[in-house]
Amino acid sequence: MVLLRTEYYGEDSRAASPLGGIAMKKITKALTAMLLLSALLTGCAKSNPETPADSTTTTTEPSGTANRVWDGSVASKFSGGSGTAEDPYRIQSAAELAYLAETVNSGKETYSGKTVALAQDIDLNQIEWTPIGDGNTFFEGTFEGQGHTIRNLRISQKRESRVDYSSANKTQTNSYTGLFGACKNASFSDLSVRSASIAIPDAESFNLICSGILVGFAKADNQTTCRFENIRISDADISLQPGGEAPAGDSEALLGGIVGMWFSEHGASLRLERVESEAELSCTGAVQSSNQLGGIIGSAGGIGLNLTCTNFRSDLTVNLAESIRDRAPAGAFGYLSSAHLTLENGYCVTKLDKTYGYFQLENAVIGESNLSQSTIRLKNLFGRVFPKNEDSLLDSPTVTPRDEEATRNSFYSLYRITIRTDLGGSLTEENCLACDALPDSHAFSSDIWNLSDPAHPRLK
């Protein structure tokens, strides 16, 4: 059974869109919020001295393998390097990674045009981590993992940023969490993050929550191309915790296994290659008026975004309160709004803790989208939606036999896309199948994928 949920609408059927007025209003509101966000963040870049300013911390710089495990200290400099692509700043200890956070968050350095590289594995030891960049400060460089792993990331304290949208004469209370809280024009490569946990206390007090295991919020502008290459996230979870006084206006939670929110200004491009995530995202204890959850990216959009993702795997578990089931799109990409979109060679699984009968916004690849005028190319995409366990299936007392059939059909759903050919939208689909395991026709390269178990293919 295949249910891709691709819909075409020409000029004679504009009023027939199944999104309806409420959903279209939600999409418009989400895009408006992103535009307001960009209005402030455009002017937030900090100074870029030739070398990073010395930290005020006087901790002796650690060295050696014993210092892979963090003790909470902050180094006073990197181990070496000049910050060029050929001679990057080298991080050999957790304290030096904390130094990177200190220099960015204090506004001393943005690392624009600079490269920072891990020289060995890092263990953050489940000590409270301060994200790199807070929405008023940004990491703007290139971060190379060089095949290393960062383990035991923990964020549990309230991270709050007051963001002034001067053009709209309003101020919002936002939260940006992840290994990197906020980035601009940044790229990442050859990095694994394992055993990571982010809990956001008093979640109901925020207008906007952007949380991703690697990056909470990322933006790019001026035709910039940002790259995420060879990124692996495993044994990771993000949860919203109840509490806090509700702010004025709407509230949004954008959660992602790799990136919470990615926003384009002026035709920026995002290229993802060989990325995979195993993450559990929960909106149960606290709920926002809008929630977007993605195994790869929670929400991506903006002005003229060109997004390409090839060779990707998403293993996403979603825990949702019943009250937000109809406003919490989830998939490898929770919500997409893009001028040009290419997805190729992907295997995606979304596991739901509760189904509450027929569902439309939780899919394997794309939860929900505003791509009606976009150029879209989808090739070799596979996977499906599963109940998290037997108790998750059809647990609502109001489910009717008709709902039961619809629910079972919903498990075989890759994406929800509405195309407006009369407005220039186009879609090319090739070899996309909702299925329990990779079919023989998958066309995945054995040089890139481990295909020994067709039900659980993995990137090499």
C-alpha positions as CSV (number, residue, x, y, z in Angstrom):
1,M,0.0,0.0,0.0
2,V,1.3,3.4,-0.9
3,L,-0.1,6.7,0.3
4,L,2.2,9.6,-0.6
5,R,-0.4,12.4,-0.2
6,T,0.7,14.4,-3.2
7,E,-2.0,16.8,-4.3
8,Y,-2.2,19.0,-7.4
9,Y,-4.4,22.1,-7.7
10,G,-4.9,24.1,-10.8
11,E,-6.6,27.5,-11.3
12,D,-10.1,26.0,-11.2
13,S,-9.6,24.3,-7.8
14,R,-8.0,26.9,-5.6
15,A,-10.8,26.8,-3.1
16,A,-10.7,23.0,-2.9
17,S,-7.3,22.7,-1.1
18,P,-7.6,20.2,1.8
19,L,-5.5,22.4,3.9
20,G,-8.5,24.6,4.5
21,G,-8.6,28.1,5.9
22,I,-7.3,27.1,9.4
23,A,-4.3,25.3,8.1
24,M,-3.5,28.0,5.6
25,K,-3.8,30.6,8.3
26,K,-1.4,28.6,10.4
27,I,1.1,28.4,7.5
28,T,0.8,32.2,6.9
29,K,1.3,32.8,10.7
30,A,4.4,30.6,10.8
31,L,5.9,32.4,7.8
32,T,5.2,35.8,9.3
33,A,6.9,34.8,12.5
34,M,10.0,33.6,10.6
35,L,10.1,36.9,8.7
36,L,9.8,38.9,11.9
37,L,12.6,36.8,13.3
38,S,14.9,37.6,10.4
39,A,14.3,41.3,10.7
40,L,16.0,41.3,14.0
41,L,18.7,38.7,13.4
42,T,20.0,40.4,10.2
43,G,21.8,43.0,12.3
44,C,23.1,40.7,15.0
45,A,26.6,39.8,13.6
46,K,29.4,40.6,15.9
47,S,33.0,41.7,15.3
48,N,35.4,39.4,13.7
49,P,39.0,40.0,14.9
50,E,41.8,38.2,13.2
51,T,42.3,36.0,16.3
52,P,39.8,35.2,19.1
53,A,40.0,37.4,22.1
54,D,41.5,35.8,25.2
55,S,38.9,34.5,27.6
56,T,38.8,36.1,31.1
57,T,38.9,32.6,32.5
58,T,42.3,31.7,33.8
59,T,42.0,27.9,33.8
60,T,45.1,26.2,32.6
61,E,44.6,24.8,29.1
62,P,44.1,21.0,29.4
63,S,45.9,18.6,27.1
64,G,46.1,14.8,26.6
65,T,43.4,12.1,26.4
66,A,42.6,12.4,30.1
67,N,41.0,15.8,29.4
68,R,38.5,14.4,26.9
69,V,36.2,14.2,29.9
70,W,34.9,17.6,30.9
71,D,35.3,18.9,34.5
72,G,33.3,22.1,33.8
73,S,36.4,24.3,33.3
74,V,36.9,26.7,30.4
75,A,40.3,27.0,28.7
76,S,41.9,30.3,27.9
77,K,42.8,29.5,24.3
78,F,42.7,26.7,21.6
79,S,45.4,24.2,21.4
80,G,46.7,25.8,18.2
81,G,45.9,26.8,14.7
82,S,45.4,30.1,12.9
83,G,41.7,29.6,11.9
84,T,42.3,29.1,8.2
85,A,40.9,26.1,6.3
86,E,44.4,24.7,6.0
87,D,45.3,25.5,9.7
88,P,42.1,25.5,11.7
89,Y,41.8,26.4,15.3
90,R,42.3,23.0,17.1
91,I,40.1,21.8,20.0
92,Q,41.7,19.0,21.9
93,S,39.7,19.1,25.1
94,A,36.2,19.8,26.4
95,A,37.5,22.9,28.1
96,E,38.5,24.3,24.7
97,L,35.1,23.6,23.3
98,A,33.7,25.6,26.3
99,Y,36.2,28.3,25.3
100,L,34.6,28.4,21.9
101,A,31.2,28.9,23.6
102,E,32.6,31.6,25.8
103,T,34.1,33.7,23.0
104,V,31.0,33.5,20.9
105,N,28.4,34.1,23.7
106,S,30.4,37.1,25.1
107,G,30.4,38.7,21.7
108,K,34.2,38.6,21.4
109,E,34.2,36.5,18.3
110,T,31.9,35.2,15.6
111,Y,34.5,33.1,13.7
112,S,33.1,34.4,10.4
113,G,35.4,33.1,7.7
114,K,37.3,30.9,10.2
115,T,37.5,27.2,10.6
116,V,37.4,25.3,14.0
117,A,38.2,21.6,14.2
118,L,38.0,18.8,16.7
119,A,41.3,17.1,17.3
120,Q,39.9,14.2,19.4
121,D,36.7,12.8,20.9
122,I,35.1,14.9,23.6
123,D,33.0,13.8,26.6
124,L,30.9,16.6,28.1
125,N,30.3,14.3,31.1
126,Q,26.6,15.3,31.4
127,I,27.7,18.6,33.0
128,E,25.3,21.5,32.1
129,W,26.3,22.9,28.7
130,T,25.9,26.5,27.6
131,P,24.9,26.5,23.9
132,I,27.3,28.2,21.5
133,G,25.3,31.3,20.4
134,D,22.2,32.6,22.1
135,G,20.2,34.3,19.3
136,N,21.8,37.7,19.9
137,T,25.2,36.2,19.3
138,F,26.0,33.7,16.6
139,F,28.7,31.2,15.5
140,E,29.4,32.1,11.9
141,G,32.3,29.9,10.9
142,T,32.9,26.3,9.8
143,F,33.1,23.5,12.4
144,E,34.9,20.3,11.3
145,G,34.5,17.2,13.5
146,Q,37.3,15.4,11.6
147,G,35.5,12.1,12.3
148,H,35.3,12.6,16.1
149,T,32.4,12.3,18.5
150,I,31.0,14.5,21.2
151,R,29.2,12.5,24.0
152,N,27.0,13.1,27.0
153,L,25.6,16.6,26.1
154,R,23.1,17.8,28.6
155,I,21.1,21.0,28.7
156,S,18.5,21.3,31.5
157,Q,18.6,24.9,32.7
158,K,16.3,27.6,31.3
159,R,18.0,29.4,28.3
160,E,16.2,32.6,27.6
161,S,16.9,35.4,25.1
162,R,15.0,38.6,24.8
163,V,14.6,39.4,21.1
164,D,13.6,42.9,20.0
165,Y,11.8,43.0,16.7
166,S,12.2,46.8,16.2
167,S,10.5,46.8,12.8
168,A,7.3,45.3,14.4
169,N,7.6,47.2,17.6
170,K,7.6,44.1,19.7
171,T,9.8,42.0,22.0
172,Q,9.7,38.2,22.3
173,T,11.1,35.8,24.8
174,N,12.8,33.0,22.8
175,S,15.0,30.0,23.6
176,Y,17.8,28.6,21.4
177,T,19.3,25.3,22.6
178,G,21.7,22.7,21.2
179,L,25.4,22.1,21.1
180,F,25.2,25.3,19.1
181,G,22.4,27.5,20.1
182,A,22.4,29.9,17.2
183,C,24.5,30.0,14.0
184,K,24.7,32.3,10.9
185,N,26.2,31.2,7.6
186,A,27.8,28.3,9.3
187,S,28.7,24.8,8.0
188,F,29.4,21.5,9.8
189,S,31.1,18.3,8.7
190,D,32.3,14.9,9.9
191,L,30.8,15.0,13.4
192,S,28.9,12.6,15.6
193,V,26.9,13.5,18.7
194,R,25.9,10.7,21.0
195,S,24.0,10.4,24.2
196,A,22.5,13.9,24.2
197,S,19.6,15.2,26.3
198,I,17.9,18.6,26.1
199,A,15.1,19.5,28.5
200,I,13.5,22.9,28.2
201,P,12.0,24.0,31.6
202,D,9.2,26.6,31.8
203,A,8.6,26.0,28.1
204,E,5.2,27.7,28.3
205,S,6.9,31.0,28.9
206,F,8.5,31.3,25.5
207,N,7.2,32.8,22.3
208,L,9.7,30.7,20.2
209,I,11.6,27.6,21.1
210,C,14.3,26.4,18.6
211,S,16.0,23.3,19.8
212,G,18.2,20.8,17.9
213,I,20.8,18.4,19.1
214,L,23.5,20.0,16.9
215,V,22.0,23.5,16.2
216,G,19.0,25.1,17.7
217,F,18.6,28.0,15.2
218,A,20.5,28.5,12.0
219,K,20.1,31.2,9.4
220,A,21.9,32.2,6.2
221,D,21.8,35.2,3.8
222,N,23.3,36.9,0.8
223,Q,23.2,33.8,-1.5
224,T,25.3,31.8,1.1
225,T,25.6,28.1,0.8
226,C,25.7,26.2,4.1
227,R,26.6,22.5,4.3
228,F,26.0,19.7,6.8
229,E,28.0,16.8,5.7
230,N,28.6,13.4,7.4
231,I,26.6,14.3,10.5
232,R,25.4,11.6,12.9
233,I,23.1,12.0,15.9
234,S,22.2,9.0,18.1
235,D,20.7,8.3,21.5
236,A,19.3,11.8,21.7
237,D,16.1,13.4,23.1
238,I,14.5,16.8,23.5
239,S,11.6,17.5,25.7
240,L,9.4,20.5,26.7
241,Q,8.8,20.8,30.4
242,P,5.7,22.5,31.8
243,G,5.7,25.7,33.7
244,G,6.1,29.4,33.1
245,E,3.8,32.3,32.5
246,A,2.3,32.3,29.0
247,P,3.7,35.2,26.9
248,A,1.7,37.6,24.8
249,G,1.1,36.4,21.3
250,D,1.6,33.0,19.7
251,S,4.1,30.4,20.8
252,E,6.0,27.9,18.7
253,A,8.3,25.0,19.3
254,L,10.6,23.9,16.5
255,L,12.5,20.7,17.5
256,G,14.9,18.8,15.4
257,G,17.2,15.8,15.7
258,I,20.0,17.8,14.0
259,V,18.6,21.4,13.5
260,G,15.6,22.9,15.2
261,M,15.0,25.7,12.7
262,W,16.9,26.7,9.5
263,F,15.9,30.1,8.0
264,S,17.0,31.5,4.6
265,E,17.3,35.1,3.7
266,H,17.8,36.3,0.1
267,G,18.1,33.0,-1.7
268,A,20.5,31.0,0.6
269,S,21.2,27.3,0.0
270,L,21.3,24.4,2.4
271,R,23.1,21.2,1.4
272,L,22.9,18.1,3.5
273,E,24.8,15.0,2.6
274,R,25.1,11.7,4.5
275,V,23.2,12.9,7.6
276,E,21.4,10.6,10.0
277,S,19.5,11.0,13.3
278,E,18.1,8.8,16.0
279,A,16.1,11.1,18.3
280,E,13.1,11.2,20.5
281,L,11.1,14.5,20.6
282,S,8.4,15.1,23.2
283,C,5.7,17.8,23.6
284,T,3.7,16.3,26.4
285,G,4.4,18.2,29.6
286,A,4.1,21.6,27.9
287,V,2.5,22.5,24.6
288,Q,2.8,25.5,22.3
289,S,0.2,26.9,19.9
290,S,2.3,25.5,17.0
291,N,4.8,22.6,17.1
292,Q,7.0,21.3,14.3
293,L,9.2,18.2,14.9
294,G,11.8,16.7,12.6
295,G,14.2,13.9,12.8
296,I,16.6,15.9,10.6
297,I,15.2,19.5,10.8
298,G,12.1,20.7,12.7
299,S,11.3,23.6,10.4
300,A,13.1,25.0,7.3
301,G,12.0,27.9,5.2
302,G,12.4,31.6,4.6
303,I,13.1,33.7,1.5
304,G,14.1,31.7,-1.6
305,L,15.5,28.7,0.3
306,N,17.2,26.1,-1.9
307,L,17.4,22.9,0.1
308,T,19.1,19.7,-1.1
309,C,19.4,16.5,1.1
310,T,20.9,13.3,-0.3
311,N,21.7,10.0,1.5
312,F,19.9,10.6,4.8
313,R,18.3,8.5,7.5
314,S,15.8,9.6,10.1
315,D,14.7,7.4,13.0
316,L,12.3,9.7,14.9
317,T,10.1,8.9,17.9
318,V,7.4,11.5,18.7
319,N,5.5,11.9,22.0
320,L,2.6,14.3,21.7
321,A,-0.2,15.5,23.9
322,E,-3.6,14.7,22.4
323,S,-4.5,18.4,22.5
324,I,-1.9,19.3,19.9
325,R,-2.1,16.3,17.6
326,D,-3.7,18.5,14.8
327,R,-1.0,21.1,15.1
328,A,2.2,19.2,15.4
329,P,3.6,18.1,12.0
330,A,6.4,15.5,12.3
331,G,8.7,13.6,10.0
332,A,12.3,13.7,8.9
333,F,11.4,17.3,8.1
334,G,8.6,18.6,10.3
335,Y,7.7,21.6,8.2
336,L,9.2,22.8,4.9
337,S,8.7,26.0,2.9
338,S,11.2,26.2,0.0
339,A,11.6,27.6,-3.4
340,H,13.6,24.6,-4.6
341,L,13.6,21.2,-2.9
342,T,15.6,18.1,-3.7
343,L,15.4,15.0,-1.5
344,E,17.2,11.8,-2.7
345,N,18.1,8.5,-1.2
346,G,16.4,8.7,2.1
347,Y,15.1,6.1,4.6
348,C,12.8,7.5,7.2
349,V,10.8,6.1,10.1
350,T,8.5,8.1,12.4
351,K,7.2,6.3,15.5
352,L,4.2,7.7,17.3
353,D,3.5,7.3,21.0
354,K,-0.3,7.7,20.4
355,T,-2.2,7.8,17.2
356,Y,-5.6,9.2,18.4
357,G,-7.3,7.8,15.3
358,Y,-6.7,9.2,11.8
359,F,-3.7,11.5,11.6
360,Q,-2.5,13.7,8.7
361,L,0.5,15.7,10.0
362,E,2.8,12.9,11.1
363,N,4.6,11.3,8.1
364,A,7.8,9.5,7.4
365,V,9.6,12.2,5.3
366,I,7.7,15.5,5.4
367,G,5.2,16.3,8.1
368,E,3.6,19.4,6.5
369,S,4.7,21.8,3.8
370,N,4.0,25.1,2.0
371,L,5.6,24.1,-1.3
372,S,2.7,24.9,-3.7
373,Q,4.9,27.2,-5.9
374,S,8.1,25.3,-5.5
375,T,10.2,23.2,-7.8
376,I,10.4,19.8,-6.1
377,R,12.4,16.7,-7.0
378,L,11.9,13.5,-4.9
379,K,13.8,10.3,-5.7
380,N,14.4,7.0,-3.9
381,L,12.6,7.8,-0.7
382,F,11.3,5.0,1.6
383,G,10.0,4.3,5.0
384,R,6.7,4.6,6.9
385,V,5.0,5.6,10.2
386,F,4.9,3.1,13.1
387,P,3.1,3.0,16.4
388,K,5.8,3.3,19.1
389,N,4.3,0.1,20.7
390,E,1.1,-1.9,20.7
391,D,-0.4,0.4,23.4
392,S,0.1,3.4,21.1
393,L,-2.2,2.1,18.4
394,L,-5.8,3.3,18.3
395,D,-6.0,4.2,22.0
396,S,-8.7,6.9,21.7
397,P,-12.1,5.7,23.0
398,T,-13.8,7.7,20.2
399,V,-12.2,5.7,17.3
400,T,-14.8,4.2,15.0
401,P,-14.2,1.3,12.6
402,R,-13.9,3.8,9.8
403,D,-11.3,5.7,11.7
404,E,-9.4,2.5,12.3
405,E,-9.1,1.8,8.6
406,A,-8.0,5.4,8.0
407,T,-5.5,5.2,10.8
408,R,-3.9,2.0,9.4
409,N,-3.7,3.6,6.0
410,S,-2.0,6.6,7.6
411,F,0.9,4.5,8.7
412,Y,1.9,4.2,5.0
413,S,2.6,7.8,4.4
414,L,5.8,9.5,3.2
415,Y,4.9,13.1,2.9
416,R,2.1,15.7,2.5
417,I,2.7,18.1,-0.4
418,T,0.2,20.4,-2.2
419,I,1.3,21.5,-5.7
420,R,-0.1,24.6,-7.5
421,T,0.8,24.1,-11.1
422,D,-1.1,27.3,-12.0
423,L,1.3,29.2,-9.9
424,G,4.5,27.6,-11.3
425,G,4.8,24.7,-8.9
426,S,6.2,21.4,-10.2
427,L,6.9,18.0,-8.7
428,T,9.0,15.1,-10.0
429,E,8.7,11.8,-8.1
430,E,10.8,8.8,-8.9
431,N,10.9,5.5,-7.0
432,C,9.3,6.7,-3.7
433,L,7.5,4.0,-1.7
434,A,5.9,3.8,1.7
435,C,7.1,0.4,2.9
436,D,8.2,-1.7,5.9
437,A,11.7,-2.3,4.4
438,L,13.8,-1.3,1.5
439,P,12.5,-2.8,-1.8
440,D,14.9,-4.4,-4.3
441,S,14.5,-1.3,-6.4
442,H,16.0,1.0,-3.7
443,A,19.0,2.2,-5.9
444,F,21.0,3.0,-2.7
445,S,24.8,2.8,-3.1
446,S,26.5,0.0,-1.1
447,D,29.5,2.3,-0.9
448,I,27.5,4.7,1.2
449,W,24.9,2.5,2.9
450,N,25.1,-0.6,5.0
451,L,22.3,-2.7,3.4
452,S,22.7,-5.9,5.3
453,D,19.3,-5.5,6.9
454,P,16.7,-4.0,4.5
455,A,14.4,-3.1,7.4
456,H,17.2,-1.1,9.1
457,P,19.5,0.4,6.5
458,R,22.2,2.6,7.9
459,L,24.8,5.0,6.5
460,K,28.4,3.8,6.6
